[in-house]
Amino acid sequence: MTIQGVGMAPAGLAAEFFPVSTVVAAAGSLGALGCLLLVAEAKKTEGRDRADRDMTSG
């Protein structure tokens, strides 16, 4: 929640200089990019750590 609150400060500042619709679209794009990066990292980690498969396959 703190990170979300801190994110509002730059968004508010950006909305002073750019149209609000542009700021909202940019914030959504950054959020989606962050989610994609987290998914990519999780998949990379899953490929290295097969402990869950070893425990259930046997």
C-alpha positions in Angstrom: 0.0 0.0 0.0 2.9 2.3 0.7 4.3 1.9 -2.8 0.9 2.6 -4.3 0.7 5.8 -2.2 4.2 6.9 -3.2 3.2 6.2 -6.8 0.4 8.8 -6.6 2.9 11.6 -6.0 4.6 11.4 -9.4 1.3 10.7 -11.1 -0.2 13.8 -9.6 2.9 15.8 -10.7 2.6 14.4 -14.2 -1.1 15.3 -14.3 -0.1 18.9 -13.8 1.8 18.9 -17.1 0.0 16.2 -19.2 -3.6 15.4 -19.8 -5.0 13.1 -17.1 -6.0 10.5 -19.7 -2.4 10.3 -20.8 -1.2 9.9 -17.2 -3.7 7.2 -16.5 -2.8 5.3 -19.6 0.9 5.6 -18.8 0.3 4.3 -15.3 -1.6 1.4 -16.6 1.1 0.6 -19.1 3.7 0.7 -16.4 1.6 -1.6 -14.2 1.1 -4.1 -17.0 4.8 -4.0 -17.7 5.6 -4.7 -14.1 3.3 -7.7 -14.0 4.8 -9.1 -17.2 8.3 -8.8 -15.7 7.2 -10.5 -12.5 5.6 -13.4 -14.5 8.8 -13.7 -16.6 10.9 -13.9 -13.4 8.6 -16.4 -11.8 8.8 -18.7 -14.9 12.6 -18.4 -14.9 12.7 -19.3 -11.2 10.3 -22.2 -11.7 12.5 -23.7 -14.4 15.5 -23.7 -12.0 13.7 -25.0 -8.9 11.9 -28.3 -9.5 11.6 -29.2 -5.8 7.8 -29.3 -6.0 7.9 -31.7 -8.8 10.4 -34.0 -7.2 8.3 -34.3 -4.0 5.0 -35.1 -5.8 6.3 -37.4 -8.5 7.5 -40.1 -6.3 
